[in-house]
Amino acid sequence: MTASLDKTILSVKGLLSLKNVVIPAYQRPYKWTLKNVTELFQDLLTQQDKSAYRLGSVVFHQHKTDAGDQQLDIVDGQQRTLTLVLAVWAVIETRLSKIDRQDLKSALQQLEPEIKSFMARQHFASQVSQFNLQQNYQELKRLVSRNEFTESHIDFLLHKCQVVVFILHDVSEAFQFFDSQNARGRDLEPHDLLKAFHLREFAEHESELKAASVSHWESLDSDDLAKLFATYLYRIRQWAKGNSARYFGKSQVELFKGVNLDKVGYFPYVETLRITHHFVDDYNNQYQRKIDGQKQVFPFHLDQMIINGRRFFELAEHYQQQVSQIVAGEYDAEGQQPVMIHGAVLNQQASEIIRILNSNHRYPNRTRTGDQYVRAMFDCALVFYIDKFGAQDLSLAIEKIFIWAYRCRIRQQVVQLATMDNYVLDNNLFIHIKEATQPKDVLTLALPSIKHAENKNNRQADNATDDPLVKLFKEMNYYEE
């Protein structure tokens, strides 16, 4: 395949100057929205001091038409290319006659017939495409008309914003290349999209820290990172806001993008983060640390605003350790000795809960899909409690969280992803923990008992009374015959 692969780096002007570019009929509709457009232009405003700025890649399949012309079909990069076409056309429409720099005026005049020709060749049958094209173009005209979008920004857009262009000459190879990029490309995983974003957010003087962060991140198992974000961090952050948290994909990564302290204004809401950020760095860089060996860890919290760049990688490492202590610690609890989590020795009842939840012998249904969903609720709530209150009253918290979570399992015949999500939103313990100021605010939360008639999990079974969950509920006086 590499023999027929041409790769080059083109400026936006170079990309839009390509002849006979076509969006083939097999391409999906144009789905970029106003959000994508505003993010692109925010990048233009914040990145213009760079000598070059990469916008991604475009894959073309080059072939001859019946007329003998060389045609370039867009295999990948349609969304990005169309948005750039709209952006430059908006500049031509609204700014061309007012531009003072002759070189910019000349460049736009050269692009004008090329863009007209490109758009004339396209056929947008989808109403989704038509709507998004119209909406985005109107927004782009508003953005490029603003005073803060200067001729320097136009120059940056045309000449310093770049794309990596791949041109393949066989259609099967083009799709093979596209599929391989999507199948093996780690940058397409949500957590690795976050990696790419936050690497760009590092301060220039943090090159050594940046290298160390990359090295540590790459040493982690990709599946473990995916689980950390999808099963724990995403769900906790969403549920704590009262939002649904079913799937963590590329469109949800915004939840883990926050503020760049070097670029955001001196707004009041940022000051606590800014003060803490610089205090921790100053404390750790003092010469006394070489003597006492102490190190201040940034005080992360699961529901706080993300600090972009270095702190994001520290946050991921921090919660990987926090979660592993909880989960790994639980899975060591198979004997009769009291269970220890985060340095706290659990009481008899909490230890028994953990031992049963982790025993295939005593709780054989624990590996069923529905039971795993309920376990995810339990673990997320426990992680969130410890994140806020540490090990204070941890045994009582485990008892309370167990009753809250597993009430869903006993009362449901089938537990699906939607069941779990809806249960949390209807009985939101995460908001209760978030708003609590003392552990007692969580521990005194009133939870209803389950009546035997409500047991849809196994009430009709001969061995219903032997169910380990029911036994625990009875021991804790939360099950009524």
C-alpha positions as CSV (number, residue, x, y, z in Angstrom):
1,M,0.0,0.0,0.0
2,T,2.8,2.4,0.8
3,A,4.0,2.4,-2.8
4,S,0.8,4.1,-3.9
5,L,0.6,6.5,-0.9
6,D,1.4,10.2,-1.3
7,K,1.6,12.2,1.9
8,T,2.1,15.9,2.2
9,I,1.4,18.8,4.5
10,L,-0.7,21.6,3.0
11,S,-1.8,24.9,4.3
12,V,-5.6,25.6,4.3
13,K,-4.9,27.7,1.1
14,G,-3.1,24.8,-0.4
15,L,-5.9,22.4,0.5
16,L,-8.6,24.6,-1.0
17,S,-6.6,25.1,-4.1
18,L,-6.6,21.4,-5.0
19,K,-8.4,20.8,-8.3
20,N,-11.4,18.4,-8.9
21,V,-12.1,17.6,-5.2
22,V,-15.4,15.8,-4.8
23,I,-17.4,14.5,-1.8
24,P,-18.5,11.1,-3.0
25,A,-22.1,9.9,-2.6
26,Y,-21.1,7.3,-0.1
27,Q,-20.0,9.9,2.5
28,R,-22.1,10.5,5.5
29,P,-24.0,13.8,5.9
30,Y,-22.2,16.9,7.1
31,K,-22.7,16.8,10.8
32,W,-20.5,19.4,12.3
33,T,-22.5,21.9,14.4
34,L,-22.1,25.4,15.7
35,K,-20.2,23.9,18.6
36,N,-17.5,22.5,16.3
37,V,-17.3,25.8,14.4
38,T,-16.9,27.9,17.6
39,E,-14.2,25.6,18.9
40,L,-12.3,25.8,15.6
41,F,-12.4,29.6,15.8
42,Q,-11.4,29.7,19.4
43,D,-8.3,27.7,18.4
44,L,-7.5,30.3,15.7
45,L,-7.7,33.0,18.3
46,T,-5.6,31.3,20.9
47,Q,-3.0,29.5,18.7
48,Q,-2.1,32.3,16.3
49,D,1.3,32.9,17.9
50,K,2.5,29.5,16.6
51,S,4.5,29.1,13.4
52,A,2.1,26.3,12.3
53,Y,-1.0,24.7,13.7
54,R,-2.2,21.3,12.6
55,L,-5.9,20.8,12.1
56,G,-5.8,17.1,11.4
57,S,-5.7,14.9,8.3
58,V,-7.6,14.5,5.0
59,V,-7.5,11.2,3.0
60,F,-8.2,11.3,-0.8
61,H,-8.7,8.6,-3.4
62,Q,-7.3,9.9,-6.7
63,H,-8.7,8.4,-9.9
64,K,-9.5,9.3,-13.5
65,T,-13.0,10.3,-14.5
66,D,-14.6,9.2,-17.8
67,A,-13.4,12.5,-19.2
68,G,-9.9,11.7,-18.4
69,D,-9.5,14.2,-15.5
70,Q,-7.8,13.4,-12.2
71,Q,-10.5,13.5,-9.5
72,L,-9.9,13.5,-5.7
73,D,-12.6,11.9,-3.7
74,I,-12.6,12.7,0.0
75,V,-12.5,9.4,1.9
76,D,-11.9,10.9,5.3
77,G,-11.9,14.5,6.5
78,Q,-15.1,15.7,4.9
79,Q,-16.3,17.5,8.0
80,R,-13.1,19.4,8.5
81,T,-12.7,20.3,4.8
82,L,-16.3,21.6,4.3
83,T,-16.0,23.7,7.5
84,L,-12.7,25.3,6.2
85,V,-14.4,25.9,2.8
86,L,-17.3,27.7,4.6
87,A,-14.9,29.7,6.8
88,V,-12.8,31.0,3.9
89,W,-15.9,31.7,1.8
90,A,-17.3,33.7,4.8
91,V,-14.1,35.7,4.8
92,I,-14.4,36.4,1.1
93,E,-18.0,37.4,1.4
94,T,-17.6,39.7,4.4
95,R,-14.0,40.9,4.4
96,L,-12.5,40.8,1.0
97,S,-13.4,44.3,-0.1
98,K,-12.1,45.8,3.2
99,I,-8.8,44.0,3.5
100,D,-5.7,46.4,3.4
101,R,-3.0,43.7,3.0
102,Q,-2.6,43.1,-0.7
103,D,-1.1,39.7,-0.3
104,L,-4.2,38.5,1.6
105,K,-6.5,40.1,-0.9
106,S,-4.7,38.3,-3.7
107,A,-4.8,35.0,-1.9
108,L,-8.5,35.2,-1.3
109,Q,-9.2,36.3,-4.9
110,Q,-7.3,33.2,-6.1
111,L,-9.4,31.0,-3.9
112,E,-12.7,32.5,-4.8
113,P,-13.2,30.7,-8.2
114,E,-11.8,27.4,-6.7
115,I,-14.3,27.4,-3.8
116,K,-17.2,28.3,-6.2
117,S,-16.1,25.4,-8.5
118,F,-15.8,23.0,-5.5
119,M,-19.3,23.8,-4.1
120,A,-20.8,23.6,-7.6
121,R,-19.5,20.0,-7.9
122,Q,-21.1,18.8,-4.7
123,H,-24.6,17.5,-4.2
124,F,-26.0,17.7,-0.7
125,A,-29.1,15.6,-0.7
126,S,-29.3,15.2,3.0
127,Q,-31.4,17.7,5.0
128,V,-29.0,17.3,7.8
129,S,-26.2,18.5,5.6
130,Q,-28.2,21.3,4.2
131,F,-29.3,22.5,7.7
132,N,-25.7,22.3,9.2
133,L,-24.2,24.0,6.1
134,Q,-26.6,26.9,6.4
135,Q,-26.3,27.3,10.2
136,N,-22.5,27.0,10.2
137,Y,-22.1,29.4,7.4
138,Q,-24.2,32.1,9.1
139,E,-22.2,31.6,12.3
140,L,-18.9,31.8,10.4
141,K,-19.9,35.1,8.8
142,R,-20.7,36.5,12.3
143,L,-17.4,35.3,13.6
144,V,-15.2,36.6,10.8
145,S,-17.0,39.9,10.9
146,R,-16.0,40.7,14.5
147,N,-13.3,43.3,15.1
148,E,-11.2,40.8,17.1
149,F,-10.9,38.6,14.0
150,T,-8.1,40.6,12.4
151,E,-6.1,40.3,9.2
152,S,-3.5,38.5,11.1
153,H,-6.1,35.8,11.9
154,I,-7.0,35.6,8.3
155,D,-3.3,35.1,7.4
156,F,-3.0,32.5,10.1
157,L,-6.0,30.6,8.8
158,L,-4.8,30.6,5.2
159,H,-1.1,30.0,5.6
160,K,-0.2,28.7,9.0
161,C,-3.1,26.3,9.7
162,Q,-2.2,23.0,8.1
163,V,-3.6,19.5,7.3
164,V,-1.8,16.3,6.6
165,V,-3.0,15.1,3.2
166,F,-2.9,11.5,2.2
167,I,-3.5,10.7,-1.5
168,L,-4.1,7.0,-2.4
169,H,-4.6,5.7,-6.0
170,D,-6.6,2.6,-5.3
171,V,-10.0,2.8,-3.8
172,S,-9.7,-0.4,-1.8
173,E,-6.4,0.8,-0.4
174,A,-8.0,4.1,0.5
175,F,-10.7,2.5,2.5
176,Q,-8.2,0.0,4.0
177,F,-6.0,3.0,5.1
178,F,-9.0,4.8,6.5
179,D,-10.3,1.7,8.4
180,S,-6.8,1.0,9.8
181,Q,-6.5,4.6,11.0
182,N,-9.9,4.3,12.8
183,A,-9.4,0.7,14.0
184,R,-5.9,1.0,15.4
185,G,-5.6,4.7,15.9
186,R,-5.4,5.2,19.7
187,D,-6.1,8.9,19.1
188,L,-9.6,7.9,18.3
189,E,-10.2,6.5,21.8
190,P,-12.0,9.1,24.0
191,H,-9.2,9.0,26.7
192,D,-6.5,9.4,24.0
193,L,-8.4,12.3,22.4
194,L,-8.1,13.9,25.9
195,K,-4.4,13.1,26.0
196,A,-3.9,14.9,22.7
197,F,-5.9,17.9,23.8
198,H,-4.2,18.3,27.2
199,L,-0.7,17.8,25.7
200,R,-1.4,20.9,23.6
201,E,-2.3,22.7,26.8
202,F,1.0,22.3,28.5
203,A,2.9,25.6,29.2
204,E,6.0,26.1,27.0
205,H,8.4,25.9,30.0
206,E,7.0,22.4,31.0
207,S,8.7,20.4,28.3
208,E,10.3,18.0,30.7
209,L,7.0,17.5,32.6
210,K,5.3,17.0,29.3
211,A,7.7,14.2,28.3
212,A,7.2,12.5,31.7
213,S,3.4,12.7,31.4
214,V,3.5,11.2,28.0
215,S,5.8,8.4,29.1
216,H,3.6,7.6,32.1
217,W,0.4,7.7,30.1
218,E,1.8,5.3,27.5
219,S,2.9,2.9,30.1
220,L,-0.7,2.4,31.3
221,D,-2.9,-0.2,29.8
222,S,-5.4,1.3,27.4
223,D,-8.2,-0.8,28.6
224,D,-7.6,0.3,32.2
225,L,-7.6,3.9,31.1
226,A,-10.8,3.4,29.2
227,K,-12.4,1.8,32.2
228,L,-11.2,4.5,34.6
229,F,-12.9,7.2,32.5
230,A,-16.0,5.4,31.3
231,T,-16.9,3.4,34.4
232,Y,-15.9,5.8,37.1
233,L,-14.8,9.4,36.3
234,Y,-17.4,10.0,33.6
235,R,-20.3,8.5,35.5
236,I,-19.5,10.2,38.8
237,R,-19.1,13.6,37.2
238,Q,-22.3,13.3,35.3
239,W,-24.4,11.8,38.1
240,A,-23.1,14.4,40.5
241,K,-24.6,17.0,38.1
242,G,-27.9,15.1,37.8
243,N,-27.1,14.1,34.2
244,S,-27.4,10.8,32.4
245,A,-24.2,8.8,32.2
246,R,-24.7,5.8,30.0
247,Y,-22.0,6.0,27.3
248,F,-18.6,7.7,27.3
249,G,-17.6,8.4,23.7
250,K,-15.8,11.0,21.7
251,S,-18.7,13.4,22.0
252,Q,-18.5,13.3,25.8
253,V,-14.8,14.3,26.2
254,E,-15.7,17.9,26.8
255,L,-16.6,17.0,30.3
256,F,-12.8,16.6,30.9
257,K,-11.8,19.9,29.4
258,G,-11.6,22.9,31.6
259,V,-9.5,26.0,31.9
260,N,-5.9,26.8,30.9
261,L,-4.7,29.0,33.7
262,D,-2.1,30.7,31.5
263,K,-4.8,31.8,29.0
264,V,-8.1,32.2,30.9
265,G,-8.8,35.7,32.3
266,Y,-8.6,36.6,35.9
267,F,-12.2,35.8,36.6
268,P,-13.3,35.3,40.2
269,Y,-14.4,31.7,39.6
270,V,-10.9,30.7,38.6
271,E,-9.1,32.2,41.6
272,T,-9.3,29.3,43.9
273,L,-7.9,27.0,41.2
274,R,-5.1,29.5,40.4
275,I,-4.1,30.0,44.0
276,T,-4.0,26.3,44.7
277,H,-2.2,25.5,41.5
278,H,0.7,27.9,42.2
279,F,0.8,27.3,45.9
280,V,1.3,23.5,45.4
281,D,4.1,24.2,42.8
282,D,5.8,26.8,45.1
283,Y,5.6,24.5,48.1
284,N,7.1,21.5,46.2
285,N,9.9,23.6,44.6
286,Q,11.2,25.1,47.9
287,Y,14.6,24.0,49.1
288,Q,13.1,22.7,52.3
289,R,11.6,19.8,50.4
290,K,15.1,18.5,49.7
291,I,15.5,18.3,53.4
292,D,12.2,17.0,54.8
293,G,11.2,15.0,51.7
294,Q,7.7,16.2,51.9
295,K,5.5,16.7,48.8
296,Q,2.2,18.4,48.5
297,V,-0.3,16.7,46.2
298,F,-2.8,18.8,44.3
299,P,-6.1,18.5,46.1
300,F,-8.2,17.0,43.3
301,H,-12.0,16.5,43.7
302,L,-14.1,14.5,41.3
303,D,-16.7,17.3,40.7
304,Q,-14.2,20.2,40.4
305,M,-13.3,22.1,37.2
306,I,-10.5,20.5,35.3
307,I,-7.2,22.4,35.0
308,N,-6.0,21.8,31.4
309,G,-2.5,20.5,30.7
310,R,-0.2,19.0,33.3
311,R,-2.9,18.8,36.1
312,F,-5.2,16.7,33.9
313,F,-2.5,14.0,33.7
314,E,-1.9,14.2,37.4
315,L,-5.7,14.0,38.0
316,A,-5.8,10.8,35.9
317,E,-2.9,9.2,37.8
318,H,-4.4,10.3,41.1
319,Y,-7.8,8.7,40.4
320,Q,-6.3,5.6,38.9
321,Q,-4.5,5.1,42.2
322,Q,-7.6,5.9,44.2
323,V,-9.9,3.6,42.3
324,S,-7.4,0.8,42.3
325,Q,-7.0,1.0,46.1
326,I,-10.7,0.6,46.4
327,V,-11.2,-2.1,43.8
328,A,-8.0,-4.0,44.4
329,G,-8.4,-3.8,48.1
330,E,-11.9,-5.2,47.9
331,Y,-10.8,-8.1,45.8
332,D,-8.3,-9.2,48.4
333,A,-11.1,-9.6,50.8
334,E,-12.0,-13.3,50.7
335,G,-11.1,-14.5,54.2
336,Q,-12.7,-14.0,57.6
337,Q,-10.4,-11.2,58.6
338,P,-11.8,-7.6,58.7
339,V,-11.5,-5.9,55.3
340,M,-9.3,-2.8,55.0
341,I,-9.9,-0.1,52.4
342,H,-7.9,3.1,52.2
343,G,-6.2,2.3,55.5
344,A,-9.5,2.0,57.4
345,V,-10.4,-1.4,59.0
346,L,-14.1,-2.0,58.3
347,N,-16.5,-3.2,60.9
348,Q,-18.1,-6.7,60.8
349,Q,-21.1,-5.7,58.7
350,A,-19.2,-3.7,56.1
351,S,-16.6,-6.4,55.8
352,E,-19.3,-9.0,55.3
353,I,-20.8,-6.8,52.5
354,I,-17.5,-6.5,50.7
355,R,-16.7,-10.2,51.1
356,I,-20.0,-11.3,49.7
357,L,-20.0,-8.8,46.8
358,N,-16.6,-10.2,45.8
359,S,-17.2,-13.9,46.3
360,N,-18.2,-16.1,43.3
361,H,-19.0,-18.9,45.7
362,R,-21.3,-16.9,48.0
363,Y,-22.7,-14.6,45.3
364,P,-22.7,-16.7,42.1
365,N,-24.8,-14.1,40.2
366,R,-22.3,-11.3,40.7
367,T,-21.0,-11.8,37.2
368,R,-24.4,-11.3,35.5
369,T,-24.6,-8.1,33.4
370,G,-27.3,-6.6,35.5
371,D,-25.5,-7.4,38.8
372,Q,-22.3,-5.8,37.3
373,Y,-24.3,-2.6,36.5
374,V,-25.4,-2.4,40.1
375,R,-21.9,-3.1,41.3
376,A,-20.8,-0.1,39.2
377,M,-23.3,2.1,41.0
378,F,-22.0,0.9,44.3
379,D,-18.3,1.4,43.4
380,C,-18.9,4.9,41.9
381,A,-20.8,6.0,45.0
382,L,-18.1,4.6,47.3
383,V,-15.3,6.3,45.2
384,F,-17.2,9.6,45.4
385,Y,-17.7,9.4,49.2
386,I,-14.1,8.6,49.8
387,D,-13.1,11.4,47.4
388,K,-15.0,13.8,49.6
389,F,-14.7,12.5,53.2
390,G,-11.8,10.1,53.0
391,A,-12.0,7.1,55.4
392,Q,-14.2,8.9,58.0
393,D,-17.1,6.6,59.0
394,L,-16.3,4.4,56.0
395,S,-17.9,1.3,57.3
396,L,-21.3,3.1,57.9
397,A,-21.0,4.7,54.4
398,I,-20.5,1.2,52.8
399,E,-23.6,-0.1,54.6
400,K,-25.6,2.9,53.4
401,I,-24.3,2.7,49.8
402,F,-24.9,-1.0,49.7
403,I,-28.6,-0.6,50.7
404,W,-29.0,2.2,48.2
405,A,-27.5,0.4,45.2
406,Y,-28.6,-3.2,45.7
407,R,-32.2,-2.2,46.4
408,C,-32.3,-1.7,42.6
409,R,-31.1,-5.3,42.0
410,I,-33.6,-6.9,44.3
411,R,-36.6,-4.9,43.0
412,Q,-35.8,-5.5,39.3
413,Q,-36.2,-8.7,37.4
414,V,-33.8,-7.4,34.7
415,V,-31.2,-4.6,35.2
416,Q,-30.0,-3.0,32.0
417,L,-27.8,0.0,31.4
418,A,-30.8,2.3,31.2
419,T,-32.2,0.7,34.4
420,M,-29.0,1.6,36.3
421,D,-28.9,5.2,34.9
422,N,-32.5,5.9,35.5
423,Y,-32.3,4.5,39.1
424,V,-29.4,6.8,39.9
425,L,-31.2,9.9,38.5
426,D,-34.4,9.0,40.4
427,N,-32.6,8.2,43.6
428,N,-29.5,10.4,43.3
429,L,-27.1,9.6,46.1
430,F,-24.3,11.4,44.2
431,I,-26.0,14.8,44.5
432,H,-26.6,14.1,48.2
433,I,-22.9,13.3,48.7
434,K,-21.9,16.4,46.6
435,E,-24.1,18.7,48.8
436,A,-23.1,17.1,52.1
437,T,-20.8,19.0,54.4
438,Q,-20.3,16.2,57.0
439,P,-20.3,12.4,56.7
440,K,-23.4,12.4,58.9
441,D,-25.3,14.2,56.1
442,V,-24.9,11.0,54.0
443,L,-25.2,8.5,56.8
444,T,-28.5,9.8,58.1
445,L,-30.1,9.6,54.6
446,A,-33.4,7.7,55.1
447,L,-33.7,4.7,52.8
448,P,-36.9,2.6,52.6
449,S,-37.1,-1.1,53.4
450,I,-38.0,-3.7,50.7
451,K,-41.1,-5.7,51.1
452,H,-41.0,-9.3,50.0
453,A,-43.7,-8.6,47.4
454,E,-41.3,-6.1,45.8
455,N,-38.6,-8.7,45.2
456,K,-38.7,-9.3,41.5
457,N,-35.2,-10.6,41.3
458,N,-35.9,-14.1,42.8
459,R,-39.0,-13.9,45.0
460,Q,-40.6,-16.8,43.1
461,A,-37.6,-19.0,43.3
462,D,-37.4,-21.9,45.8
463,N,-34.2,-20.6,47.3
464,A,-35.2,-16.9,47.5
465,T,-34.5,-16.8,51.2
466,D,-31.0,-18.1,50.5
467,D,-30.1,-15.2,48.2
468,P,-27.0,-13.5,49.7
469,L,-28.4,-10.0,48.9
470,V,-31.6,-10.7,50.7
471,K,-29.8,-12.2,53.7
472,L,-27.7,-9.0,54.0
473,F,-30.8,-6.8,53.7
474,K,-32.5,-8.9,56.5
475,E,-29.4,-8.7,58.7
476,M,-29.6,-4.9,58.3
477,N,-33.3,-4.8,58.9
478,Y,-34.1,-3.5,55.4
479,Y,-36.2,-6.5,54.2
480,E,-39.8,-7.2,55.3
481,E,-41.4,-10.5,54.8
